[in-house]
Amino acid sequence: MASAKITLKNDETGEVKTAPVGFSWTVLFFGFIPMLFRSDWKWAGIVVVTYIVTYMVVSTFAPQPEGVAYWTGIIFGFIYNKLYIKDLISKSYRAISVDKGELDDVIAKLGIDIPAESDGESQTPKQVKDKVVEETSGQETELQRIEDMYEKSLINDEERKAMRKKVLGLE
């Protein structure tokens, strides 16, 4: 299992993707299939070609080359998640959150610079995290206010649900 997951957002399209950090067990066990689910056609093709070429080369020297897929899976298991994140960054994706730890820890683990989402200005990962915490605190306060209004019968259940959806950005 990956050590953390980083959520990235594309500056141009607004599309959000989550990328695991660390060893890819799914690539180890399922080869190129996780790449297809991520719509990562480039690396899916590279892995398939690598499987085929490696199998052909090994089969000329070994009588039973079936284990080639496992070795190729192990190698790509170690490097694929990092390659996927690099590709997302090259496509104008920026980090918006990390599920475990801090963005600085992920940057140190991967050894690559991951730009953080900003509002037109350059922000450090800590500034982005502080902004997310601030926004979350504001949401919690607003949700508590809505619950208080509901408990005092100032709003009905339907209004409460609509207000909660609006605060959580689900509308």
Backbone bond lengths (Angstrom), bond angles and torsions (degrees), N, CA, C in turn:
res aa  C-N    CA-C-N  psi(-1)  N-CA   C-N-CA  omega(-1)  CA-C   N-CA-C  phi
1 M - - - 1.447 - - 1.517 108.86 -
2 A 1.302 116.59 143.17 1.451 121.20 -178.75 1.528 109.90 -66.03
3 S 1.333 115.92 151.70 1.458 119.82 -177.58 1.518 112.33 -75.57
4 A 1.318 117.89 -25.31 1.468 122.50 178.94 1.517 108.30 -160.00
5 K 1.316 115.19 166.90 1.459 120.49 173.59 1.516 107.46 -125.90
6 I 1.320 114.88 134.41 1.453 120.43 178.93 1.524 108.26 -110.92
7 T 1.309 115.73 134.27 1.460 121.37 178.97 1.521 107.94 -100.86
8 L 1.328 115.40 127.16 1.466 121.31 -178.13 1.525 109.63 -121.31
9 K 1.332 115.58 148.64 1.463 121.27 -179.48 1.520 108.80 -126.82
10 N 1.332 115.84 136.33 1.459 121.29 179.14 1.526 109.21 -79.45
11 D 1.342 116.38 128.19 1.460 121.38 -179.34 1.521 112.53 -63.43
12 E 1.312 116.29 -35.14 1.458 120.50 -172.74 1.524 113.01 -86.02
13 T 1.336 117.13 -42.12 1.471 120.46 -174.46 1.524 113.59 -101.87
14 G 1.319 117.02 -18.42 1.462 120.51 -176.45 1.515 113.47 80.42
15 E 1.349 117.34 1.83 1.462 121.86 -179.36 1.530 109.69 -68.04
16 V 1.331 115.65 138.74 1.461 121.92 -179.05 1.524 109.01 -113.23
17 K 1.341 116.09 132.72 1.468 121.42 177.42 1.523 108.98 -132.00
18 T 1.320 114.49 148.18 1.462 120.99 176.68 1.520 108.08 -109.77
19 A 1.334 115.01 133.43 1.465 120.07 -178.75 1.531 109.52 -126.76
20 P 1.323 117.20 127.71 1.462 119.32 176.66 1.528 111.03 -72.84
21 V 1.315 115.22 153.12 1.466 122.21 178.42 1.519 107.52 -115.76
22 G 1.315 116.98 132.61 1.452 120.43 178.96 1.520 111.67 111.18
23 F 1.324 115.90 -163.76 1.456 121.99 -176.94 1.527 110.53 -64.92
24 S 1.326 117.16 138.21 1.462 122.04 -179.76 1.527 110.10 -100.16
25 W 1.321 115.05 98.67 1.463 120.08 177.99 1.519 110.92 -67.34
26 T 1.321 116.88 -32.29 1.458 119.48 -179.54 1.520 111.07 -65.38
27 V 1.322 117.11 -37.69 1.472 119.93 177.06 1.528 109.78 -69.03
28 L 1.314 117.30 -37.54 1.464 120.25 178.00 1.533 110.54 -59.53
29 F 1.330 116.57 -48.13 1.465 119.89 -174.27 1.525 114.40 -86.02
30 F 1.333 117.18 -29.83 1.455 119.51 -173.95 1.523 114.23 -119.02
31 G 1.328 117.59 6.51 1.459 120.83 175.73 1.515 114.01 62.05
32 F 1.310 116.93 -124.73 1.460 121.77 -174.69 1.533 113.51 -83.74
33 I 1.321 119.36 -6.90 1.468 122.20 -175.13 1.538 112.59 -61.41
34 P 1.353 120.74 -43.37 1.473 119.02 177.05 1.531 112.57 -59.00
35 M 1.306 116.93 -30.67 1.463 121.05 178.74 1.528 110.43 -67.26
36 L 1.324 116.23 -35.73 1.466 120.06 177.06 1.527 110.68 -66.60
37 F 1.334 116.94 -40.58 1.462 120.50 178.50 1.526 111.65 -64.41
38 R 1.332 117.04 -30.29 1.469 121.32 178.15 1.526 112.11 -86.18
39 S 1.328 116.99 1.04 1.479 122.56 -175.88 1.526 111.07 59.58
40 D 1.306 115.87 33.74 1.462 122.05 179.04 1.527 107.76 -97.87
41 W 1.328 115.06 74.01 1.456 122.01 -173.21 1.525 112.35 -63.60
42 K 1.309 116.82 -37.46 1.465 120.47 -177.77 1.531 110.62 -59.25
43 W 1.332 116.81 -53.29 1.464 119.04 -176.56 1.525 111.94 -73.52
44 A 1.315 118.60 -28.75 1.465 120.28 174.61 1.534 109.20 -61.76
45 G 1.334 116.23 -44.98 1.469 121.00 177.86 1.510 112.43 -63.17
46 I 1.338 116.21 -43.50 1.466 119.99 -179.80 1.528 110.44 -62.51
47 V 1.316 117.58 -42.24 1.469 120.64 -179.43 1.528 110.76 -66.75
48 V 1.324 118.03 -43.00 1.470 120.92 178.81 1.526 109.79 -60.89
49 V 1.327 117.08 -46.46 1.469 120.50 179.22 1.525 110.21 -62.97
50 T 1.327 117.09 -40.19 1.474 120.72 178.36 1.523 110.63 -62.63
51 Y 1.350 117.33 -43.70 1.466 120.20 176.52 1.535 110.46 -57.31
52 I 1.315 116.39 -48.62 1.472 121.08 -176.22 1.525 111.09 -64.05
53 V 1.337 116.65 -49.88 1.473 120.60 -177.70 1.528 110.12 -63.83
54 T 1.334 116.76 -44.85 1.464 119.75 -180.00 1.526 110.70 -62.44
55 Y 1.322 117.22 -42.20 1.462 121.25 178.41 1.523 110.65 -61.15
56 M 1.337 116.41 -43.52 1.469 119.69 -179.53 1.521 111.59 -64.60
57 V 1.330 116.33 -42.91 1.470 120.27 -179.13 1.520 110.48 -66.39
58 V 1.322 116.83 -47.56 1.466 120.16 -177.63 1.522 111.02 -67.13
59 S 1.341 117.70 -36.24 1.469 120.07 -177.83 1.529 112.19 -65.88
60 T 1.320 118.49 -21.15 1.462 120.04 176.76 1.529 111.49 -75.16
61 F 1.348 116.96 -23.47 1.468 120.46 -176.80 1.522 113.49 -108.88
62 A 1.325 117.36 -24.66 1.466 120.08 -176.69 1.525 110.16 -117.43
63 P 1.313 117.48 140.22 1.469 119.76 -179.10 1.539 113.05 -70.16
64 Q 1.339 118.26 -27.90 1.465 121.52 -179.61 1.534 109.41 -130.07
65 P 1.327 117.54 89.42 1.470 120.77 -175.01 1.525 114.73 -88.35
66 E 1.341 119.25 18.65 1.460 121.20 -174.30 1.527 113.44 -62.88
67 G 1.293 118.89 -27.30 1.472 122.31 -178.47 1.517 114.31 -72.73
68 V 1.328 117.49 -5.60 1.464 121.59 -178.35 1.519 111.48 -59.39
69 A 1.322 116.87 -40.28 1.463 120.64 -178.87 1.524 111.21 -60.69
70 Y 1.326 117.61 -38.23 1.453 121.03 179.82 1.524 111.39 -65.79
71 W 1.328 116.89 -43.65 1.460 120.17 179.62 1.521 111.41 -66.32
72 T 1.323 116.24 -40.17 1.464 119.54 177.26 1.524 109.59 -65.16
73 G 1.327 117.59 -39.81 1.463 121.86 177.15 1.513 112.34 -62.48
74 I 1.327 116.61 -40.20 1.472 120.37 178.34 1.524 109.98 -63.63
75 I 1.316 116.96 -46.70 1.471 120.66 -178.54 1.535 110.16 -61.67
76 F 1.331 117.06 -50.18 1.464 119.02 -179.40 1.533 111.75 -69.18
77 G 1.324 117.58 -26.97 1.465 120.53 175.61 1.512 112.01 -59.71
78 F 1.331 116.48 -36.64 1.460 121.08 179.74 1.529 113.04 -75.58
79 I 1.323 118.15 -31.48 1.467 119.42 -171.80 1.526 115.49 -109.60
80 Y 1.330 118.77 -17.69 1.466 119.45 -169.84 1.534 114.32 -63.58
81 N 1.323 119.13 -46.95 1.466 119.71 -176.57 1.528 111.79 -59.30
82 K 1.321 116.33 -39.27 1.470 119.65 177.39 1.529 110.56 -65.19
83 L 1.326 116.92 -42.01 1.470 120.47 178.29 1.528 110.86 -63.26
84 Y 1.317 117.07 -39.21 1.465 121.93 179.74 1.530 110.24 -63.21
85 I 1.328 116.82 -44.55 1.466 120.74 179.18 1.525 110.35 -64.72
86 K 1.336 117.41 -41.93 1.470 120.20 177.55 1.524 111.01 -59.72
87 D 1.326 117.08 -41.90 1.462 120.42 178.86 1.527 111.52 -64.38
88 L 1.330 116.88 -40.43 1.462 119.35 178.37 1.532 110.92 -63.79
89 I 1.324 116.54 -41.21 1.466 120.46 178.74 1.524 110.48 -62.96
90 S 1.332 116.70 -40.06 1.465 119.74 178.96 1.535 112.23 -67.16
91 K 1.348 116.60 -17.79 1.465 121.37 178.30 1.531 111.00 -99.15
92 S 1.322 117.69 26.10 1.478 124.79 176.01 1.524 114.23 70.68
93 Y 1.324 118.21 28.70 1.460 120.60 173.87 1.519 108.50 -87.73
94 R 1.325 115.71 145.02 1.466 122.26 177.84 1.523 108.88 -129.18
95 A 1.321 116.15 148.37 1.467 121.00 -179.16 1.521 110.42 -69.80
96 I 1.341 115.43 134.58 1.464 119.16 174.29 1.528 111.73 -117.48
97 S 1.342 117.62 -21.60 1.462 119.32 175.87 1.522 110.88 -166.20
98 V 1.328 114.16 162.70 1.463 122.97 175.49 1.523 106.14 -131.54
99 D 1.342 117.41 133.77 1.460 118.77 -175.77 1.524 113.94 -77.90
100 K 1.316 118.42 -27.38 1.470 121.49 178.81 1.520 108.74 -130.08
101 G 1.310 117.61 126.35 1.449 120.75 178.56 1.513 112.28 79.33
102 E 1.337 114.89 -154.89 1.459 121.18 -178.13 1.515 109.68 -119.60
103 L 1.318 114.69 161.51 1.460 120.57 -179.99 1.529 110.52 -60.74
104 D 1.325 116.95 -35.63 1.474 120.04 178.45 1.527 111.30 -59.54
105 D 1.333 117.07 -38.27 1.464 121.27 178.62 1.524 110.73 -65.44
106 V 1.333 116.68 -41.48 1.467 121.34 179.17 1.522 110.14 -65.23
107 I 1.336 116.58 -42.42 1.468 121.03 178.54 1.529 109.74 -60.28
108 A 1.327 116.67 -43.66 1.467 120.69 179.72 1.532 110.84 -64.75
109 K 1.327 117.10 -40.47 1.464 120.55 -178.85 1.527 111.58 -66.68
110 L 1.337 116.51 -43.12 1.464 120.53 -177.62 1.526 113.10 -79.84
111 G 1.325 116.12 -28.81 1.459 119.11 -178.04 1.525 112.87 74.78
112 I 1.329 116.96 22.51 1.469 121.06 177.18 1.521 108.69 -128.80
113 D 1.316 116.17 153.98 1.452 120.97 178.58 1.523 108.77 -83.70
114 I 1.314 116.68 121.66 1.457 121.72 179.57 1.522 107.67 -110.62
115 P 1.329 117.61 112.28 1.466 118.85 179.98 1.521 110.74 -68.40
116 A 1.321 115.55 143.05 1.458 120.94 179.07 1.523 109.55 -97.99
117 E 1.324 115.94 150.71 1.458 120.62 179.42 1.522 109.01 -64.00
118 S 1.314 115.63 140.57 1.459 120.30 179.00 1.517 109.85 -140.93
119 D 1.304 115.44 163.16 1.462 121.10 177.17 1.523 109.08 -97.17
120 G 1.325 116.14 63.27 1.455 120.50 177.67 1.514 113.88 86.04
121 E 1.325 117.96 -9.58 1.448 120.25 179.89 1.524 109.52 -127.75
122 S 1.306 115.75 156.17 1.455 120.01 -178.74 1.521 109.51 -72.86
123 Q 1.330 116.55 132.07 1.450 121.32 179.60 1.523 109.71 -129.22
124 T 1.317 114.62 145.78 1.456 119.43 174.87 1.524 107.99 -79.44
125 P 1.339 117.58 160.75 1.462 119.48 177.11 1.525 112.95 -56.02
126 K 1.340 117.93 -35.66 1.465 120.82 179.34 1.525 110.69 -65.57
127 Q 1.335 117.82 -39.68 1.461 120.57 178.14 1.525 110.58 -63.95
128 V 1.324 116.42 -40.08 1.471 120.21 178.61 1.523 109.49 -63.88
129 K 1.345 116.99 -44.37 1.462 120.64 -179.65 1.527 110.34 -62.72
130 D 1.335 117.19 -43.45 1.461 120.55 178.77 1.523 111.03 -60.46
131 K 1.333 116.43 -38.90 1.470 120.81 179.41 1.531 110.17 -65.25
132 V 1.338 116.93 -42.78 1.467 120.80 179.36 1.521 110.04 -63.66
133 V 1.339 117.21 -42.58 1.469 120.96 178.79 1.525 109.72 -62.47
134 E 1.337 116.65 -42.58 1.466 121.30 179.48 1.528 110.56 -62.26
135 E 1.337 117.28 -45.44 1.460 120.97 179.20 1.518 110.93 -64.11
136 T 1.338 116.80 -40.13 1.459 121.10 179.34 1.520 110.37 -64.39
137 S 1.344 117.28 -40.80 1.465 121.05 178.40 1.517 109.97 -62.19
138 G 1.335 116.69 -41.28 1.458 120.96 178.53 1.516 111.50 -62.89
139 Q 1.336 116.26 -40.26 1.460 120.61 178.37 1.526 110.49 -65.12
140 E 1.324 116.21 -43.45 1.463 119.77 -179.34 1.520 110.65 -62.25
141 T 1.331 116.69 -41.57 1.460 121.16 178.65 1.522 110.42 -62.84
142 E 1.330 116.65 -44.97 1.461 121.42 -179.82 1.528 110.79 -65.01
143 L 1.336 117.33 -41.51 1.466 120.44 177.84 1.527 111.26 -63.73
144 Q 1.327 116.64 -38.52 1.466 120.36 178.20 1.526 110.17 -65.71
145 R 1.330 117.14 -39.75 1.458 121.85 178.23 1.538 110.25 -61.49
146 I 1.345 115.85 -42.28 1.473 120.65 178.84 1.528 110.41 -63.24
147 E 1.328 117.20 -43.28 1.465 120.93 179.16 1.526 110.72 -63.22
148 D 1.342 116.98 -40.08 1.464 120.28 178.27 1.525 110.95 -62.62
149 M 1.333 116.23 -42.38 1.464 120.39 178.58 1.532 110.56 -62.42
150 Y 1.334 116.08 -39.59 1.464 120.65 179.88 1.529 110.87 -66.54
151 E 1.333 116.89 -44.03 1.459 121.24 179.96 1.530 112.05 -63.68
152 K 1.339 116.96 -31.16 1.465 121.64 178.61 1.528 111.71 -86.78
153 S 1.358 116.03 5.74 1.469 123.23 179.55 1.521 113.05 61.26
154 L 1.329 116.77 30.32 1.459 120.63 176.82 1.531 110.84 -83.06
155 I 1.341 115.86 -23.01 1.465 121.46 176.55 1.520 108.26 -135.32
156 N 1.324 116.09 154.01 1.466 119.50 178.85 1.537 109.19 -89.92
157 D 1.326 116.09 176.92 1.467 121.50 -176.08 1.526 112.17 -62.95
158 E 1.321 116.11 -38.99 1.466 120.39 -179.83 1.532 111.15 -63.96
159 E 1.336 116.76 -44.05 1.469 121.17 178.19 1.530 110.27 -65.00
160 R 1.344 115.09 -39.62 1.473 120.41 179.31 1.532 110.41 -59.92
161 K 1.340 116.57 -47.55 1.461 120.70 -179.56 1.518 111.23 -63.28
162 A 1.317 117.47 -41.93 1.467 121.07 179.58 1.526 110.90 -64.16
163 M 1.326 116.51 -41.49 1.464 120.32 -179.95 1.532 110.81 -66.65
164 R 1.331 116.76 -40.36 1.472 120.70 178.67 1.533 110.54 -62.29
165 K 1.335 116.38 -43.47 1.466 120.27 179.20 1.521 110.77 -61.17
166 K 1.326 116.01 -40.65 1.462 119.90 -179.43 1.539 111.01 -65.32
167 V 1.317 116.45 -43.42 1.473 120.56 179.51 1.528 111.14 -64.59
168 L 1.325 116.96 -39.09 1.456 121.30 -178.33 1.518 112.77 -82.40
169 G 1.331 117.18 -3.54 1.458 121.35 178.09 1.510 113.30 74.25
170 L 1.320 117.53 26.79 1.460 121.90 -178.34 1.523 112.09 -94.14
171 E 1.304 117.14 -1.80 1.455 121.58 -178.81 1.497 111.85 -97.01
